[in-house]
């Protein structure tokens, strides 16, 4: 067993639109933004993750380009995705030995992914050095990561709001009974903030600034019991072209995000409408579980609960719920093998 483990390495990866998390030896070893900085002169990677994010929108070198390989939860740039996966694997040191080990990977994917998109993920991982690649659907991985016993006949609803997609699924007996995958999530929230600042304050901000605004004062409702302090936001005045700073409050951001959150609410209602009656009764007792970075949006649980008349629970450490579930599935491969494609 020891000799076999020497020649085999197993890695679980949550390849996300906004962030990618890698689990190795039951530990989160990589948690980096899904962004690559590349030198177009020689096609070499200059930076990946946090270092590349610092360059986003800031570099004055026209030959250095920052690229986000994933859009809407799927690979938008095949070559950059290969670079990203290869660099993330390199950061784990799993291949640094005299005889490179055989690498098995389990990668989580959106439940609404097409065969073409799934093949792009698989081929990117193969080109990055993985010998065996398996896939698990994000809402199933999230449920496992939350601590739900997905093999039991009890029905549970999981809503995973990541960077590119919101995944809504009803899970029972180790299967996804009904699901809905919509491309409304963290990236669209950022776009909403950019558009709001432009329309309401005549100020242009970049996506990284919008992300910081969302984290600092993002909210799903306009009335919070414990509201965050107003956030100082700096950008460029649309009329004068000069830098300026304004204070933004959570009520403004709740207004900016309202329509996008309403679409997620509707997707939840549509999924509930398609749920078999017995499982609907289970969900009434168990409530709805929120995971992903979107679950951290202030008041989202309150708003979804008001809309559905159901209890809503936020997962512990929702940002890593999917990655944690992917790691558990990999560690207990025989138990969950029928869930992994």
Number of C-alpha atoms within 10 A of each C-alpha: 5 7 7 10 11 13 13 16 18 21 23 30 27 26 25 29 25 22 20 21 22 27 24 20 12 15 11 17 16 18 18 19 21 25 28 26 26 21 16 13 9 8 12 12 19 15 19 23 22 16 15 22 21 15 17 20 12 9 12 9 8 9 13 19 19 24 19 22 23 22 17 23 26 24 23 16 14 16 12 23 28 22 23 29 25 18 17 23 23 13 14 16 11 17 17 11 10 6 9 14 19 18 19 19 25 25 28 27 24 27 22 19 15 11 9 9 17 17 13 19 23 19 17 22 25 18 15 19 19 23 14 14 19 16 20 25 21 31 32 32 27 30 29 22 25 23 13 18 17 20 15 13 14 17 26 27 31 28 28 32 27 29 25 23 28 30 30 30 27 27 27 21 13 15 16 20 17 17 23 18 23 19 20 20 26 25 20 18 25 23 17 21 26 22 18 19 22 17 12 10 13 16 25 21 19 16 16 15 17 22 18 14 22 23 15 19 21 28 27 26 22 16 12 14 6 7 15 14 12 15 16 12 17 16 19 17 17 16 8 10 11 10 12 14 12 14 10 18 20 25 18 19 23 23 17 24 22 17 13 16 22 15 16 24 18 14 20 25 16 14 18 21 12 13 20 13 11 10 20 19 15 16 23 16 13 17 21 23 24 28 29 28 21 24 22 21 18 24 20 20 21 16 17 23 17 12 14 17 11 16 17 21 17 17 22 13 15 24 21 22 27 32 30 29 26 33 31 18 23 26 17 11 14 11 11 16 13 11 19 20 11
